[in-house]
């Protein structure tokens, strides 16, 4: 079956979505610029200008009419989910967001016919629930949860077909007018290979000093939980969680963090989680690969001291 992939501004998450799309069938993609994605054909929409969800939806619908795909797949980013939601609303079709796995395809019309139903697993409730869903639709509209599927690494040279979508004033009524860059000092939280994060158990804004010291030794970024930003100890840009930054480091060190569902949704992409907590019953321990039970004001400086000793 044919699958249409929406190219997102996040290249890594687009390649993860491509990995998922390949499990459905032969993939073509739609974008606003040339790409080296390893797909059969790339449909490049010209003249869109600044991001406008209505304009993007129109461009995608034009490709759908030409291609007649069995599924449309996007990365589960804010932009990807928004655009697919527009397409779903226009076509009065169901939309399965944040899928993590394809479980089954039921195609009663033969190998080349559109799928009559798909069984997928998807993330719900900020990552606390996995839902098994069956999608009954001739056109399945899906987005892929970030860091749930391995990214496709190889490059490609797809055939390129450019087109200019027919846009009216209504499609351009809502669009991005300005980008404000976040001022980041040191290692970026979203791109860090190691994140040292603190929660209520750190005790105060000054308590983050030992976490910053450890982060410096590990070339890591410093993060925090929502309660920390609510208390004014750290800026919102440092928050990891469902309403903060979603991270996927090699190592996530959670210090004094209880492990609310919303926080776990932000750090579950980490390859390994080390929890340092005085509470042996803290919920975060259920998600941790390693745990140290004790006073973080003693444990964190001890780790820093051992790192210095090993490098001496």
Secondary structure as GFF3:
##gff-version 3
##sequence-region A 1 312
A	DSSP	beta_strand	2	6	.	.	.	ID=ss1
A	DSSP	alpha_helix	11	22	.	.	.	ID=ss2
A	DSSP	beta_strand	26	31	.	.	.	ID=ss3
A	DSSP	beta_strand	41	45	.	.	.	ID=ss4
A	DSSP	alpha_helix	53	67	.	.	.	ID=ss5
A	DSSP	beta_strand	71	75	.	.	.	ID=ss6
A	DSSP	alpha_helix	78	91	.	.	.	ID=ss7
A	DSSP	beta_strand	95	106	.	.	.	ID=ss8
A	DSSP	beta_strand	117	124	.	.	.	ID=ss9
A	DSSP	three_ten_helix	125	127	.	.	.	ID=ss10
A	DSSP	beta_strand	129	136	.	.	.	ID=ss11
A	DSSP	beta_strand	140	144	.	.	.	ID=ss12
A	DSSP	beta_strand	159	163	.	.	.	ID=ss13
A	DSSP	three_ten_helix	169	172	.	.	.	ID=ss14
A	DSSP	beta_strand	194	198	.	.	.	ID=ss15
A	DSSP	three_ten_helix	200	202	.	.	.	ID=ss16
A	DSSP	three_ten_helix	206	208	.	.	.	ID=ss17
A	DSSP	alpha_helix	209	218	.	.	.	ID=ss18
A	DSSP	beta_strand	221	224	.	.	.	ID=ss19
A	DSSP	alpha_helix	226	230	.	.	.	ID=ss20
A	DSSP	three_ten_helix	236	238	.	.	.	ID=ss21
A	DSSP	beta_strand	251	255	.	.	.	ID=ss22
A	DSSP	alpha_helix	261	267	.	.	.	ID=ss23
A	DSSP	beta_strand	272	277	.	.	.	ID=ss24
A	DSSP	three_ten_helix	283	286	.	.	.	ID=ss25
A	DSSP	beta_strand	290	293	.	.	.	ID=ss26
A	DSSP	alpha_helix	296	311	.	.	.	ID=ss27
###
